[in-house]
Amino acid sequence: MGIKKRVSLSLAFSLAFTLAVAFLTLYIISSQILERRIVETYRLVYDNYKEVLKKEEKNLSILASYVPSYSTYYYREKVSEPKCEEVAYYHITSTEPYYGINRHYPEGCFFIGISLEEILRFMENLMNIDWVVYYNRELIPEIVGENLDTFMKDKVVISNMVIDKFSKQYILTLPLNVRGYMLHGEFLEKSLLMEIPLTNMKGLPVGRIIFIKDVSGLYREAYTVLFVLALYSVFMLSLLTLLLFRIVSTVVNRVVFLKDVTARIEKKDFSVINLLENSKERWKDEVYELKHSIYNMALSLKSAFEELEKKKSELEQLAYYDPLTGLPNRRFFFDHASLILESSKRYGNPLTLLIIDIDHFKKINDTYGHEAGDLVLKSFADILKKTIRQSDLPARLGGEEFVLLMPNTTLQQGKVVAERIRVSFQNSLIVYEEKEIRATLSGGLASFKSGIESIDDLIRMADEALYKAKELGRNRIAVYEP
């Protein structure tokens, strides 16, 4: 094959590859710009809503000393609050939700609120958005109390959501379980769903407001620009290919290939070794020798990196896992437990911690020897691994002390798990040098509650419960009681 034909084929391939990269790059850039526009839209809606709330809070703060007990806009209700702090929150009644503050009057502490529907209607007109208000179904009895039947009248129940107010009927077909914000729709027809938590006087989430903004125009604009730039790229790259046809050679392409290979090797992408090995060379020239030098270098580097990764894995195993039991160690536990606790704080999920101590472990060591004690620890660790869920976090804190953090687990559920572990260990038979060893354990349980700031607080509570279990005779599970 003549050099002219080889250059033509190489340039045709290069053009196709370059166009593909250009299209992908344009798509990524357009996607990033579009994503920024979506975030800006979300921020704009969120900030405007907050400004509306601040304005209404200011109006409430300067409100006259008397407010009618009922009106189309303001709402007044006496509350039992000794401090009567003027903290803004959402108040759910049997008729509709309100947003307002507590205010002290001579007659006592009153909640002065504004119809949430009126605020949302204002936002609908201001931002050209739709909206829906719903509550968590399991919290409804606690919210409305004896007015449950009145409250549920004309409400729409979808899964775990009780729909209270909405601007348009189509909203009920949307995925309303939104965290932060999300996009919904097909291709160019997109809607942006934005979450606003409804928090009560104690700051606990009882429901959500979901704003729905049509962002189809942003998508049409972004893809129109992408299409125009893509056509421009095709034209310019085609023109450039024609201009370079007379100056490109096979040698240049071979050198570019080797340059790309070395760049990928630098990034530890050793899949290029197969490319080097399988690539065919018709000329035994300097480029051929260079290719084989790079091939040998890549093999050596791959072997070295694989050895380094193996050593790294071994070091991480030693750093984060107890070598005797195979359980995570103290360092691993505290690195991950704080993240689990923060998740429970944010989403209000239950969280239970169990501290475990093997009873009379020193006596086992003194009687049977430390090897027997190690066998007891391993036996307990095996029982613990078989009993817990994959989402639970066990660890050996040191000596005969273990800990188990159970996310999404109530105190009662945690007690069932703890008892299962205790009974399994009590009924296990450990044989060491033809001697039967039976051991028991004591445990202390504590669950996450409002006011707990760190995992150390939860461990301290569980430790107190463990101390109580030992005082009561060991071989039992005690629950923390303030």
C-alpha positions as CSV (number, residue, x, y, z in Angstrom):
1,M,0.0,0.0,0.0
2,G,1.4,3.4,-1.0
3,I,2.1,6.1,1.5
4,K,-0.6,8.3,0.1
5,K,-3.3,5.7,0.7
6,R,-1.9,5.0,4.1
7,V,-2.0,8.7,5.0
8,S,-5.6,8.9,3.7
9,L,-6.8,6.0,5.8
10,S,-4.9,7.3,8.8
11,L,-6.4,10.8,8.4
12,A,-9.9,9.3,7.9
13,F,-9.6,7.3,11.1
14,S,-8.2,10.4,12.9
15,L,-11.0,12.5,11.7
16,A,-13.6,10.1,12.9
17,F,-11.9,9.7,16.2
18,T,-11.5,13.4,16.7
19,L,-15.1,14.1,15.8
20,A,-16.3,11.5,18.3
21,V,-14.1,13.1,21.0
22,A,-15.3,16.5,20.0
23,F,-19.0,15.5,20.2
24,L,-18.4,13.9,23.6
25,T,-16.6,17.0,24.8
26,L,-19.3,19.3,23.6
27,Y,-21.9,17.0,25.2
28,I,-20.0,17.1,28.5
29,I,-19.6,20.9,28.4
30,S,-23.3,21.4,27.5
31,S,-24.3,19.0,30.3
32,Q,-22.2,20.9,32.8
33,I,-23.6,24.2,31.7
34,L,-27.1,22.8,31.8
35,E,-26.4,21.3,35.2
36,R,-25.3,24.7,36.5
37,R,-28.4,26.3,35.1
38,I,-30.5,23.7,36.8
39,V,-28.7,24.4,40.1
40,E,-29.1,28.2,39.6
41,T,-32.9,27.6,39.0
42,Y,-33.1,25.6,42.2
43,R,-31.2,28.2,44.2
44,L,-33.4,31.0,42.7
45,V,-36.6,29.2,43.7
46,Y,-35.2,28.3,47.1
47,D,-33.9,31.8,47.9
48,N,-37.1,33.5,46.7
49,Y,-39.1,31.2,49.0
50,K,-36.9,32.0,51.9
51,E,-37.2,35.7,51.2
52,V,-41.0,35.4,51.1
53,L,-40.9,33.6,54.5
54,K,-38.6,36.2,56.0
55,K,-40.9,39.0,54.8
56,E,-43.9,37.2,56.4
57,E,-41.9,36.6,59.6
58,K,-41.2,40.4,59.7
59,N,-44.9,41.1,59.2
60,L,-45.7,38.8,62.1
61,S,-43.1,40.3,64.4
62,I,-44.6,43.8,64.0
63,L,-48.2,42.6,64.0
64,A,-50.6,44.4,66.3
65,S,-51.4,43.1,69.7
66,Y,-54.6,41.5,68.6
67,V,-55.1,39.0,65.8
68,P,-58.5,37.5,65.0
69,S,-58.8,33.8,66.0
70,Y,-59.6,33.0,62.4
71,S,-59.2,34.8,59.1
72,T,-58.5,34.0,55.5
73,Y,-54.8,34.9,55.9
74,Y,-53.8,34.9,59.6
75,Y,-54.3,32.2,62.2
76,R,-54.0,32.4,66.0
77,E,-53.9,29.5,68.4
78,K,-52.8,29.3,72.0
79,V,-49.8,26.9,72.7
80,S,-48.3,25.5,75.9
81,E,-44.8,26.9,75.7
82,P,-43.2,28.3,79.0
83,K,-40.5,30.3,77.2
84,C,-42.6,31.3,74.2
85,E,-39.6,31.8,71.9
86,E,-40.3,33.5,68.6
87,V,-39.0,30.7,66.4
88,A,-40.4,30.3,62.9
89,Y,-41.9,26.9,62.1
90,Y,-44.8,25.1,60.3
91,H,-47.9,24.4,62.3
92,I,-50.3,21.7,61.0
93,T,-54.0,22.0,61.9
94,S,-57.0,19.8,61.1
95,T,-58.0,22.2,58.3
96,E,-54.7,23.4,56.7
97,P,-51.0,24.1,57.4
98,Y,-49.7,27.5,58.6
99,Y,-46.3,29.1,58.8
100,G,-45.6,31.5,61.7
101,I,-44.0,32.2,65.1
102,N,-44.9,32.0,68.7
103,R,-45.7,35.4,70.3
104,H,-46.3,36.3,73.9
105,Y,-49.6,38.1,74.7
106,P,-51.1,39.0,78.1
107,E,-53.4,36.0,77.7
108,G,-50.5,33.6,77.2
109,C,-48.3,32.2,74.4
110,F,-50.0,32.1,71.0
111,F,-48.9,30.8,67.6
112,I,-49.5,33.5,65.0
113,G,-49.4,32.0,61.5
114,I,-50.0,32.6,57.9
115,S,-51.8,30.3,55.6
116,L,-49.2,28.2,53.8
117,E,-51.4,27.8,50.8
118,E,-51.5,31.6,50.4
119,I,-47.7,31.7,50.4
120,L,-47.4,28.9,47.9
121,R,-50.0,30.6,45.6
122,F,-47.8,33.7,45.7
123,M,-44.8,31.6,44.8
124,E,-46.7,30.0,42.0
125,N,-47.5,33.4,40.5
126,L,-44.0,34.8,41.2
127,M,-41.9,32.0,39.9
128,N,-44.4,30.2,37.5
129,I,-44.1,27.0,39.4
130,D,-46.4,24.3,40.7
131,W,-46.3,22.8,44.2
132,V,-47.6,20.1,46.5
133,V,-47.6,19.7,50.3
134,Y,-47.6,16.3,51.9
135,Y,-46.9,14.8,55.3
136,N,-45.3,11.6,56.5
137,R,-48.1,9.1,57.1
138,E,-46.7,7.6,60.2
139,L,-46.5,11.1,61.9
140,I,-50.1,12.1,61.2
141,P,-51.6,10.8,64.5
142,E,-48.9,12.7,66.5
143,I,-49.5,15.9,64.5
144,V,-53.3,16.2,64.6
145,G,-54.1,14.1,67.7
146,E,-57.9,13.6,68.2
147,N,-58.7,15.4,65.0
148,L,-57.5,12.6,62.8
149,D,-60.8,11.9,61.0
150,T,-61.4,15.6,60.3
151,F,-57.8,16.0,59.1
152,M,-57.9,13.0,56.7
153,K,-61.1,14.1,55.0
154,D,-60.5,14.8,51.3
155,K,-56.8,14.0,51.7
156,V,-55.0,11.9,49.0
157,V,-52.8,9.0,50.4
158,I,-50.0,7.7,48.2
159,S,-47.8,5.1,49.7
160,N,-46.3,6.7,52.9
161,M,-47.4,10.2,51.9
162,V,-50.6,12.1,52.9
163,I,-51.2,14.8,50.2
164,D,-52.7,17.9,51.7
165,K,-52.5,20.7,49.1
166,F,-51.4,20.9,45.5
167,S,-51.7,23.3,42.6
168,K,-52.5,20.9,39.7
169,Q,-53.8,17.4,39.4
170,Y,-50.9,16.1,37.3
171,I,-48.5,16.5,40.3
172,L,-49.9,13.4,41.9
173,T,-48.3,11.3,39.1
174,L,-44.8,12.6,39.8
175,P,-42.2,10.9,42.1
176,L,-42.7,13.1,45.1
177,N,-40.1,11.4,47.4
178,V,-37.4,14.0,46.6
179,R,-34.2,14.6,48.5
180,G,-32.9,18.1,47.7
181,Y,-33.8,18.3,44.1
182,M,-34.2,16.0,41.1
183,L,-35.1,16.0,37.4
184,H,-38.1,14.1,36.0
185,G,-39.2,13.7,32.4
186,E,-38.2,12.4,29.0
187,F,-35.5,13.9,26.7
188,L,-36.4,17.6,26.2
189,E,-39.6,17.6,28.4
190,K,-38.1,18.0,31.9
191,S,-39.4,19.2,35.2
192,L,-37.3,20.2,38.2
193,L,-38.6,18.9,41.6
194,M,-37.3,20.7,44.6
195,E,-37.8,19.8,48.3
196,I,-38.6,22.1,51.2
197,P,-38.8,20.3,54.5
198,L,-41.7,21.1,56.8
199,T,-40.4,21.3,60.4
200,N,-42.5,21.6,63.5
201,M,-41.8,23.7,66.6
202,K,-39.2,21.2,67.8
203,G,-37.3,21.4,64.5
204,L,-38.3,17.9,63.5
205,P,-39.4,17.2,59.9
206,V,-43.1,16.3,59.6
207,G,-43.5,16.6,55.8
208,R,-42.4,18.4,52.7
209,I,-43.2,21.0,50.2
210,I,-42.3,20.0,46.6
211,F,-41.9,22.8,44.1
212,I,-42.2,21.8,40.4
213,K,-40.5,24.0,37.7
214,D,-40.7,23.3,34.0
215,V,-37.1,23.4,32.7
216,S,-37.8,22.1,29.2
217,G,-36.7,25.5,27.7
218,L,-33.3,25.1,29.3
219,Y,-32.9,21.7,27.6
220,R,-34.0,22.9,24.2
221,E,-31.6,25.8,24.4
222,A,-28.7,23.6,25.5
223,Y,-29.2,21.0,22.8
224,T,-29.7,23.6,20.1
225,V,-26.3,25.1,21.0
226,L,-24.8,21.6,21.1
227,F,-26.2,20.8,17.6
228,V,-24.9,24.0,16.1
229,L,-21.4,23.5,17.6
230,A,-21.4,19.9,16.4
231,L,-22.1,21.0,12.9
232,Y,-19.4,23.6,13.2
233,S,-16.9,21.0,14.5
234,V,-17.7,18.7,11.6
235,F,-17.0,21.5,9.1
236,M,-13.8,22.7,10.7
237,L,-12.3,19.3,11.3
238,S,-13.1,18.2,7.8
239,L,-11.4,21.3,6.4
240,L,-8.4,20.8,8.6
241,T,-8.1,17.1,7.5
242,L,-7.9,18.2,3.9
243,L,-5.3,20.8,4.6
244,L,-3.1,18.3,6.6
245,F,-3.4,15.6,4.0
246,R,-0.2,16.5,2.2
247,I,1.9,16.9,5.4
248,V,0.8,13.9,7.4
249,S,2.9,10.7,7.2
250,T,2.8,7.1,8.5
251,V,5.7,7.8,10.8
252,V,3.9,10.7,12.5
253,N,0.9,8.5,13.2
254,R,3.1,5.8,14.6
255,V,4.8,8.3,16.9
256,V,1.5,9.7,18.0
257,F,0.3,6.2,18.8
258,L,3.4,5.6,21.0
259,K,2.9,9.0,22.7
260,D,-0.7,8.1,23.6
261,V,0.5,4.8,24.9
262,T,3.1,6.3,27.2
263,A,0.6,8.8,28.5
264,R,-1.8,6.0,29.4
265,I,1.0,4.1,31.1
266,E,1.8,7.3,33.1
267,K,-1.8,7.1,34.3
268,K,-1.3,3.5,35.3
269,D,-3.5,2.2,32.4
270,F,-1.7,-1.0,31.5
271,S,-4.3,-2.2,29.1
272,V,-2.1,-0.6,26.5
273,I,0.3,-3.5,26.8
274,N,-2.0,-5.6,24.7
275,L,-2.1,-2.8,22.1
276,L,1.7,-2.8,22.0
277,E,1.9,-6.6,21.8
278,N,-0.7,-7.0,19.1
279,S,0.2,-4.0,17.0
280,K,1.8,-5.0,13.7
281,E,5.0,-3.4,12.4
282,R,6.1,-3.7,8.8
283,W,9.4,-1.9,9.2
284,K,12.2,-2.7,11.6
285,D,13.2,0.9,12.1
286,E,13.9,3.2,15.1
287,V,10.1,3.6,15.8
288,Y,9.9,-0.2,16.0
289,E,12.8,-0.3,18.5
290,L,11.1,2.5,20.5
291,K,7.9,0.5,20.6
292,H,9.6,-2.6,22.0
293,S,11.4,-0.5,24.6
294,I,8.1,1.0,25.8
295,Y,6.6,-2.5,25.8
296,N,9.3,-3.8,28.1
297,M,9.1,-0.7,30.3
298,A,5.3,-1.1,30.6
299,L,5.7,-4.8,31.7
300,S,8.2,-3.8,34.4
301,L,6.0,-1.0,35.6
302,K,2.9,-3.1,35.7
303,S,4.7,-5.8,37.8
304,A,5.9,-3.1,40.2
305,F,2.5,-1.4,40.6
306,E,0.8,-4.8,41.2
307,E,3.3,-5.5,43.9
308,L,2.7,-2.1,45.4
309,E,-1.1,-2.6,45.4
310,K,-0.7,-5.9,47.1
311,K,1.5,-4.4,49.8
312,K,-1.0,-1.5,50.2
313,S,-3.9,-3.9,50.6
314,E,-1.9,-5.8,53.3
315,L,-1.1,-2.5,55.2
316,E,-4.7,-1.4,55.1
317,Q,-5.8,-4.7,56.5
318,L,-3.4,-4.3,59.4
319,A,-4.4,-0.7,59.9
320,Y,-8.2,-1.2,60.0
321,Y,-8.8,-4.8,61.1
322,D,-8.0,-6.8,64.2
323,P,-5.6,-9.6,63.2
324,L,-7.0,-12.1,65.8
325,T,-10.7,-11.9,65.2
326,G,-10.8,-10.4,61.7
327,L,-13.3,-7.7,62.9
328,P,-12.8,-4.0,62.3
329,N,-10.6,-2.4,64.9
330,R,-11.1,0.7,67.1
331,R,-9.7,3.1,64.4
332,F,-12.0,1.7,61.7
333,F,-15.0,1.9,64.0
334,F,-14.6,5.6,65.0
335,D,-13.8,6.6,61.3
336,H,-17.1,5.1,60.1
337,A,-19.4,5.4,63.2
338,S,-19.4,9.2,63.1
339,L,-20.6,9.2,59.5
340,I,-23.5,6.8,60.4
341,L,-24.4,9.0,63.4
342,E,-24.5,12.1,61.3
343,S,-26.8,10.3,58.8
344,S,-29.2,9.4,61.7
345,K,-29.1,13.1,62.8
346,R,-30.0,14.4,59.4
347,Y,-32.7,12.0,58.4
348,G,-34.1,11.0,61.8
349,N,-33.3,7.3,61.3
350,P,-33.1,5.1,64.5
351,L,-29.6,4.0,65.6
352,T,-28.7,1.6,68.4
353,L,-25.3,0.8,69.9
354,L,-24.3,-2.3,71.8
355,I,-21.2,-2.6,74.0
356,I,-20.2,-6.2,74.7
357,D,-17.8,-7.5,77.4
358,I,-17.0,-11.2,77.8
359,D,-17.6,-12.2,81.4
360,H,-14.6,-13.2,83.6
361,F,-12.3,-13.2,80.6
362,K,-9.2,-12.7,82.9
363,K,-10.2,-15.9,84.7
364,I,-10.3,-17.8,81.4
365,N,-6.8,-16.6,80.6
366,D,-5.5,-17.5,84.1
367,T,-7.2,-20.9,84.1
368,Y,-6.6,-22.1,80.5
369,G,-4.0,-19.8,79.1
370,H,-3.9,-17.0,76.7
371,E,-4.2,-19.3,73.7
372,A,-7.5,-20.5,75.1
373,G,-8.6,-16.8,75.7
374,D,-7.7,-16.1,72.0
375,L,-9.9,-19.0,71.0
376,V,-12.8,-17.6,73.0
377,L,-12.4,-14.2,71.4
378,K,-12.4,-15.8,67.9
379,S,-15.4,-18.0,68.7
380,F,-17.3,-14.9,69.8
381,A,-16.3,-13.0,66.7
382,D,-17.6,-15.8,64.5
383,I,-20.9,-15.8,66.3
384,L,-21.1,-12.0,65.9
385,K,-20.4,-12.1,62.2
386,K,-23.1,-14.8,61.6
387,T,-25.7,-12.9,63.6
388,I,-25.5,-9.3,62.4
389,R,-26.6,-7.7,59.1
390,Q,-24.3,-6.5,56.4
391,S,-25.2,-2.9,57.2
392,D,-24.2,-3.2,60.9
393,L,-20.8,-2.1,62.1
394,P,-19.0,-4.5,64.5
395,A,-15.6,-3.9,66.0
396,R,-13.2,-5.0,68.6
397,L,-12.3,-2.0,70.8
398,G,-9.6,-3.8,72.7
399,G,-9.1,-6.8,75.0
400,E,-12.5,-8.6,75.5
401,E,-14.5,-5.5,74.7
402,F,-16.5,-5.4,71.5
403,V,-19.0,-2.9,70.0
404,L,-21.9,-3.2,67.5
405,L,-23.4,-0.2,65.8
406,M,-26.8,-1.0,64.2
407,P,-28.2,1.6,61.8
408,N,-32.0,1.8,61.2
409,T,-32.5,-0.2,64.3
410,T,-34.8,0.8,67.2
411,L,-33.8,0.1,70.9
412,Q,-36.3,-2.8,71.0
413,Q,-35.0,-4.3,67.8
414,G,-31.4,-3.9,69.1
415,K,-32.3,-5.7,72.3
416,V,-33.6,-8.7,70.2
417,V,-30.3,-8.8,68.3
418,A,-28.3,-8.5,71.5
419,E,-30.2,-11.3,73.2
420,R,-29.7,-13.5,70.1
421,I,-25.9,-12.9,70.3
422,R,-25.8,-13.5,74.1
423,V,-27.8,-16.8,73.9
424,S,-25.8,-18.1,70.9
425,F,-22.5,-17.4,72.7
426,Q,-23.8,-18.9,76.0
427,N,-24.8,-22.1,74.2
428,S,-21.6,-22.4,72.2
429,L,-19.0,-25.0,73.2
430,I,-15.3,-24.1,72.9
431,V,-12.9,-27.0,73.0
432,Y,-9.2,-26.3,73.8
433,E,-6.8,-29.2,74.3
434,E,-9.7,-31.5,75.0
435,K,-11.1,-29.1,77.6
436,E,-14.6,-27.7,77.3
437,I,-14.8,-24.0,77.9
438,R,-18.1,-22.2,78.3
439,A,-18.3,-18.4,78.5
440,T,-21.0,-15.8,78.8
441,L,-21.1,-12.1,78.0
442,S,-22.7,-8.9,79.3
443,G,-24.0,-6.1,77.1
444,G,-25.1,-2.5,77.4
445,L,-27.6,-1.0,74.9
446,A,-28.2,2.7,74.1
447,S,-30.1,4.3,71.2
448,F,-29.6,7.6,69.5
449,K,-31.8,10.4,70.8
450,S,-32.0,14.2,70.3
451,G,-29.2,15.9,72.0
452,I,-26.5,13.3,71.3
453,E,-23.7,15.1,69.6
454,S,-21.0,12.5,69.0
455,I,-20.5,8.7,69.0
456,D,-18.6,9.1,72.2
457,D,-21.8,10.2,73.9
458,L,-23.6,7.0,72.7
459,I,-20.7,4.8,73.8
460,R,-20.7,6.4,77.3
461,M,-24.4,5.7,77.6
462,A,-23.9,2.1,76.5
463,D,-21.0,1.7,78.9
464,E,-23.3,2.8,81.8
465,A,-25.8,0.1,80.7
466,L,-23.0,-2.5,80.6
467,Y,-21.9,-1.5,84.1
468,K,-25.5,-2.1,85.2
469,A,-25.6,-5.5,83.5
470,K,-22.4,-6.5,85.4
471,E,-23.9,-5.3,88.7
472,L,-27.0,-7.4,88.2
473,G,-24.9,-10.6,87.9
474,R,-23.5,-10.6,84.3
475,N,-24.7,-12.8,81.5
476,R,-27.4,-10.3,80.6
477,I,-28.2,-7.3,78.4
478,A,-29.0,-4.0,80.1
479,V,-30.6,-0.9,78.5
480,Y,-29.4,2.6,79.2
481,E,-31.7,4.6,81.4
482,P,-30.9,8.2,82.2
